[in-house]
């Protein structure tokens, strides 16, 4: 009986570790919100990206009456852009394993930003 209880305890501990580890791995989806600022930009660190396909989510909007502005983004060798008043957009890129920073910068007025990365 003691051996059976000890085996069940070890199995439960291993299962708990596996489940917690799975939760940690799937939590690697950083997001950030930036209010309008003088340099019209927002940056988001990825943490360690294991390589492969990464999705970039950007939503940018301007205060009422502001001139629509084009923004660009870069992360590694991946680049893109859109107009701030368009609906939120997503892009995908393939990048090698590393630490990255997503940086978005607007041309004219400073938008409010919401940036996100998924993998």
Secondary structure, DSSP 8 states (H G I E B T S, - for coil): -HHHHHHHHHHHHHHHHHHHHHHHHHT---EEEE---TT-EEEEEEEEE-SEEEEEEEEEE--TT----EEEEEETTEEEEEETTS--EEEEEEE-SEEEEEEEEESSS--EEEEEEE-
